[in-house]
Amino acid sequence: MLLVTGERAFFFTDGRYTQQAKTEVQGAKVVIVRKTPLIAAAESLSENGRNWGVKTVGFEAEHLTVTTKNQLSRAVPKSVRLRPTTGLIERLRIIKDADEIRLLRDAVIAGAGLFDVALETIRTGVKETAVAAEMEYSARQGGVEGMSFDTIIASGPRSALPHGRASQAAVPSRGFVVCDFGVILAGYCSDMTRTVHVGKPGAAGRGIYEAVKDAQQLAVDAVKPGIAIGEVDRAARSHLQRKGLVRYFTHSTGHGVGLEIHEAPRIAAGQSEQLQPGMVITIEPGVYLPGKGGVRIEDMVLVTDRGCDVLTPTPKELITI
C-alpha cells in the first residue's frame, strides 16, 4: 500500500516482501508491518496526519472494494476526509517517455517473434491449447516475464469469438484462426493479432479478410497528433460499413498499452480526446460472423510529432496454412 503525502511517500508491506521491497521500491520509505498494509497506512495518518498537514486523502475508487473502503473509513481519523478518485494515476501514464517507448518497442519485438511459432504449430487436428503452449514456452525461453494476457487461439467457428481464449478444440481442416497474444518484458506489455486461414479460403472469406486489413490500415493512417480519438475509430468503422460488415464489428478499435495491457486512451466511437505524441495504442478492428468465423488484425502504434510509427513489424497479408 502506497501512502503519498505532500512531502514524503511510504510503502507499507509485510515480512514476506522485505527483501523484494528493498530491491524494487524506489522513491518511498519501506515500512514492514505485521497487520494489513491498508490499516497500517491509515494508522500512520492517525498518528502523523496533523504533522504532515493531511486533511484530505484520495483513494483509487476503481480498485477498492466496499469492504475495504469501510475498513479505511473506520481507521483514518475523523479529521481526514476520504475522497474517491478515478483515473488519477492512469492519466499520468497516458504519455510514454523515451525510456518507456524503448521498453515497449522491445516488448513488441519479443512478442512478434511468437507468430512464427504459431505458424509452425497450427495444423489440422492440433488443439488450440497446444498452439498457445508452444508460443508461451518459446516466450519464456526468450526471457519474458510472462504473457500480457491469456493467449487467444480461436479456430474455425470459434474465431468469431472476439476473446476466444485457447481451448481444447482442434484446429479444423478449413477456416480462420485468430491469434491474439502479447508478452511482458521489463514490466511493459505488448499486444498483437494476426489471423491465418487453414486450407484455401473462399472468395467470401478472402473478401472479409481484405476488408478488415484495409479498415485497419485506414485507422492507422488516421493516427496523428491533434486528431480526435473517435476519428480513428470512424476510419475503420466507415470502411466496414461500406463493405456491409460493420454490424459484425462489435468492439472498439483499440486501447492504450503500457504497464497494463489495457490503458487509457480507449480508441472508440464518440471519444473527443485528442491523440498526443507519446501515446502508444492498438489498432485492432475485427469482423465476427457467428457460427462461421472471424478476422482481427492488430498492431501497436506510437503517436509521433508528425504522425505515427507502427511498432509491430509483422506483415499483414493473408497466410494460408
C-alpha positions in Angstrom: 0.0 0.0 0.0 1.5 3.3 -1.1 0.8 6.4 1.0 1.8 9.7 -0.6 1.8 13.0 1.4 2.8 16.4 0.2 6.5 15.8 1.1 7.0 12.1 1.5 5.9 8.6 0.3 5.6 5.4 2.3 5.3 1.9 1.0 3.6 -0.5 3.5 4.0 -4.2 3.1 4.5 -7.3 5.3 7.5 -9.5 6.1 7.1 -11.7 3.0 8.3 -8.9 0.8 11.1 -7.4 3.0 13.9 -8.3 0.5 11.8 -7.7 -2.6 10.8 -4.2 -1.4 14.4 -3.2 -0.6 15.3 -4.2 -4.2 12.4 -2.9 -6.1 10.9 0.1 -4.3 12.3 3.5 -5.2 11.2 6.9 -4.1 9.4 5.8 -1.0 10.3 4.7 2.5 9.6 1.0 3.0 7.6 0.1 6.2 7.4 -3.5 7.1 4.2 -4.2 9.2 2.5 -7.2 10.9 -1.0 -6.1 10.0 -2.9 -5.3 6.8 -0.9 -2.7 4.9 -4.0 -0.6 4.3 -4.8 -0.4 8.1 -1.1 0.3 8.8 -1.2 3.2 6.4 -4.4 4.5 7.9 -3.0 4.3 11.4 0.1 6.3 10.2 -2.3 9.0 9.1 -3.9 9.0 12.6 -0.6 9.3 14.3 1.1 11.7 11.9 -1.5 13.3 9.7 -1.7 16.5 11.6 2.1 17.0 11.4 2.0 16.2 7.7 -0.8 18.7 7.1 -3.1 16.0 5.7 -6.7 17.0 5.5 -7.9 15.0 2.5 -6.9 11.6 1.3 -7.7 10.3 -2.2 -8.2 6.6 -2.9 -8.5 4.8 -6.2 -12.2 4.1 -6.4 -11.9 1.6 -9.2 -9.6 -0.6 -7.2 -11.2 -0.6 -3.8 -13.9 -3.0 -2.6 -16.8 -1.7 -0.5 -15.5 -3.8 2.5 -12.0 -2.3 2.2 -13.4 1.2 1.9 -15.4 0.7 5.1 -12.2 -0.5 6.9 -10.4 2.5 5.7 -13.1 4.8 6.9 -13.0 3.4 10.3 -9.2 3.5 10.5 -8.5 7.1 9.4 -9.0 10.0 11.9 -12.3 11.8 11.6 -10.4 15.0 10.8 -9.3 13.4 7.5 -11.7 13.5 4.5 -11.7 10.5 2.1 -12.1 11.4 -1.5 -12.6 8.9 -4.3 -10.5 9.4 -7.4 -10.8 7.9 -10.9 -8.0 7.8 -13.4 -5.7 9.9 -11.3 -2.7 7.6 -11.8 -3.8 6.4 -15.2 -3.8 9.9 -16.7 -0.2 10.4 -15.6 0.8 7.2 -17.5 -1.0 8.0 -20.8 2.0 9.7 -22.4 5.1 7.5 -22.5 8.6 8.9 -22.1 11.6 7.9 -24.2 12.6 5.1 -21.8 9.1 3.7 -21.8 8.9 3.8 -25.6 12.2 1.9 -25.8 10.9 -0.8 -23.4 7.6 -1.0 -25.3 9.5 -1.5 -28.6 11.5 -4.3 -27.1 8.3 -6.0 -25.8 6.7 -5.7 -29.2 9.7 -7.3 -30.9 9.8 -10.1 -28.4 6.1 -10.8 -28.8 6.1 -10.6 -32.6 8.6 -13.4 -32.8 6.0 -15.8 -31.3 3.9 -15.6 -34.5 6.5 -17.7 -36.3 6.0 -20.3 -33.6 2.2 -20.2 -34.1 2.7 -20.7 -37.9 4.9 -23.7 -37.2 2.4 -25.3 -34.8 -1.1 -24.6 -36.3 -2.1 -27.7 -38.2 -5.4 -29.5 -38.7 -6.2 -31.6 -35.6 -3.8 -29.7 -33.3 -5.5 -28.4 -30.2 -5.7 -24.6 -29.7 -4.1 -25.0 -26.3 -1.2 -26.9 -27.8 -0.5 -23.9 -30.1 -0.8 -21.5 -27.2 1.5 -23.7 -25.1 4.2 -23.7 -27.7 4.1 -20.0 -28.0 4.2 -19.4 -24.3 7.1 -21.9 -23.8 9.0 -20.1 -26.5 8.3 -16.7 -24.9 9.6 -18.0 -21.5 12.7 -19.3 -23.2 13.2 -15.9 -24.7 13.4 -14.3 -21.3 10.0 -12.6 -21.0 8.3 -12.2 -17.6 5.0 -13.7 -18.7 2.2 -13.2 -21.2 0.3 -10.0 -21.2 -3.0 -11.9 -21.1 -4.3 -15.4 -21.7 -3.3 -16.3 -25.3 -6.1 -16.3 -27.8 -6.1 -19.0 -30.4 -9.6 -19.3 -31.8 -10.0 -21.5 -34.8 -12.9 -22.3 -37.2 -16.3 -21.1 -35.8 -14.5 -20.1 -32.6 -12.7 -17.4 -34.5 -16.0 -15.5 -34.3 -15.4 -15.1 -30.5 -13.5 -11.8 -30.0 -12.0 -13.2 -26.8 -11.8 -16.8 -27.7 -9.0 -18.0 -25.4 -7.3 -21.2 -26.5 -9.5 -24.2 -25.8 -9.3 -27.9 -26.2 -10.9 -27.5 -29.6 -8.9 -28.9 -32.5 -7.9 -26.7 -35.5 -10.3 -27.7 -38.3 -9.3 -28.6 -41.8 -10.6 -25.3 -43.1 -11.3 -21.9 -41.6 -9.8 -18.8 -40.0 -7.5 -19.0 -36.9 -7.3 -15.8 -34.8 -4.0 -15.5 -32.9 -4.0 -12.7 -30.3 -1.1 -12.6 -27.9 1.5 -10.5 -26.1 4.3 -10.6 -23.6 5.5 -8.7 -20.6 9.1 -7.6 -20.8 10.8 -5.3 -18.2 7.3 -4.6 -16.9 5.8 -3.4 -20.2 3.2 -5.2 -22.3 2.9 -6.0 -26.0 -0.3 -6.9 -27.9 -0.8 -8.0 -31.5 -3.2 -10.1 -33.5 -2.9 -11.9 -36.8 -5.4 -14.1 -38.5 -4.4 -17.0 -40.7 -6.5 -19.4 -42.7 -6.3 -23.2 -42.7 -7.0 -24.5 -46.2 -7.7 -22.4 -49.2 -10.1 -19.6 -48.4 -13.2 -19.0 -50.5 -13.9 -15.7 -52.2 -16.2 -14.6 -49.3 -13.6 -15.3 -46.7 -10.8 -13.6 -48.6 -13.1 -10.6 -49.1 -13.7 -10.3 -45.3 -10.0 -10.6 -44.6 -9.2 -7.8 -47.1 -12.0 -5.6 -45.7 -10.6 -5.9 -42.2 -7.0 -5.4 -43.4 -8.0 -2.2 -45.3 -10.0 -0.9 -42.4 -7.1 -1.5 -40.1 -4.7 0.4 -42.4 -7.2 3.3 -42.8 -7.3 3.6 -39.0 -3.5 3.5 -38.7 -3.3 6.2 -41.4 -5.7 8.4 -39.4 -3.4 8.3 -36.3 -1.7 11.7 -35.8 -1.4 14.3 -33.0 -4.3 16.5 -32.6 -6.9 14.2 -34.1 -9.9 13.3 -32.1 -9.7 9.7 -31.0 -13.2 9.0 -32.3 -12.0 9.8 -35.8 -9.6 6.9 -35.7 -12.4 4.6 -34.8 -14.5 6.2 -37.6 -11.9 5.5 -40.2 -12.1 1.7 -39.6 -15.8 1.5 -38.9 -16.8 3.6 -42.0 -14.9 1.3 -44.3 -16.5 -1.8 -42.9 -19.9 -0.1 -43.2 -19.2 0.4 -46.9 -18.4 -3.3 -47.2 -21.7 -4.2 -45.4 -19.8 -5.7 -42.4 -20.0 -3.0 -39.8 -22.7 -4.8 -37.7 -20.1 -7.6 -37.2 -17.6 -5.2 -35.7 -18.6 -5.5 -32.1 -15.9 -3.8 -30.1 -13.8 -0.6 -30.0 -10.9 -0.1 -32.4 -8.2 -0.1 -29.8 -6.8 0.9 -26.5 -3.6 2.2 -24.8 -0.9 -0.2 -23.8 1.9 0.2 -21.2 2.4 -1.3 -17.7 -1.0 -2.8 -18.2 -2.4 -4.4 -21.3 -5.5 -2.1 -21.3 -4.7 1.5 -20.5 -6.1 4.9 -21.5 -7.0 6.1 -24.0 -9.8 4.0 -25.4 -10.0 4.2 -29.1 -13.7 4.2 -29.6 -16.6 6.0 -31.3 -17.5 9.3 -29.8 -14.2 9.9 -28.0 -13.4 13.6 -28.3 -10.0 13.5 -26.6 -7.2 14.2 -29.0 -4.2 12.0 -29.6 -0.9 13.3 -28.3 2.8 12.4 -29.1 3.9 9.7 -26.8 0.7 7.8 -26.7 1.0 4.1 -27.5 -2.2 2.5 -28.7 -3.5 -0.6 -30.5 -5.4 -0.5 -33.8 -7.5 -3.7 -34.0 -10.7 -3.8 -36.0 -12.4 -7.1 -36.5 -15.3 -8.8 -38.2 -17.1 -11.8 -36.5 -19.8 -13.9 -38.2 -21.5 -16.0 -35.5 -21.2 -19.7 -36.2 -18.9 -19.1 -39.2 -15.7 -17.4 -38.2 -13.9 -14.1 -37.7 -10.9 -12.0 -38.6 -9.0 -9.4 -36.5 -5.7 -7.7 -37.3 -3.9 -5.7 -34.6 -0.8 -3.5 -34.4 0.7 -1.4 -31.7 1.2 2.2 -32.8 3.2 5.1 -31.4 1.8 8.6 -31.9 4.7 10.9 -33.0 5.0 14.6 -33.6 4.2 14.3 -37.2 2.0 11.1 -37.4 2.6 7.7 -36.1 5.1 4.8 -36.0 3.8 1.3 -36.3 5.7 -0.7 -33.8 4.5 -4.2 -34.8 6.9 -5.5 -37.5 4.8 -8.4 -38.8 3.3 -8.4 -42.3 -0.5 -8.4 -42.7 -1.0 -10.3 -45.9 -3.3 -13.4 -45.6 -1.3 -16.5 -44.8 -2.7 -19.9 -45.8 -1.7 -23.0 -43.9 
